[in-house]
Amino acid sequence: HVASESEISISVRDLSYDDRAKRFAALVSVSEDSSRLFKISGRAYSLISIPVTVRHVTPGEIIKASDIAWRSVRTFRSNYNSITDPEMLIGFKVRRPIIAGKVIRRTDVTPNILVPRGELVTIQLKTQFMRLTTRGKALDAGARGDTIRVRNTKSNKIVEARVVGPGVVSIQRISVAALN
């Protein structure tokens, strides 16, 4: 114990570390009484920063950027199934309850499907000088950013388009000729 109003300076002597066992030991002294040494020992853990939710999230909810905070956890608590990138969370739908501050697994969330298979969608083509739209039928389901197949309802031609919103897809300029 050290008085709270005193200036504290801690010095460490004789530090030893066993990399295999991840254990350390040292002699520590406090500035008030540098002649008195304390022996400390313990285990060292490597840490990783991961995104976690700041509140409990229930199934069916969509995770927003405001729901995410960063937390340092011991590396062994994280594995290949743990989410380490917030882009794998934002805009995703929760499949099972997520407890605030806990490691989130890839299986806890699923992409938020904006275009269900078989739904009528608006197909857009945007250039610098024009914007064309037509109707189509989604042949695949897709979340934001996914490329899906869409059948043009007027020409019955199939084009590949990127999901940009609920019921809206955008075609790339390469497949413009296929829209006819």
Secondary structure by P-SEA (a helix, b strand, c coil): ccccccbbbbbbccccccccccbbbbbbbccccccbbbbbbbbbbbbbbbbbbccccccccccccccbbbbbcccccccccccccccccccbbbccccccccccccccccccccccccbbbbbbbbcccbbbbbbbbbcccccccbbbbbbcccccbbbbbbbccccbbbbccccccccc
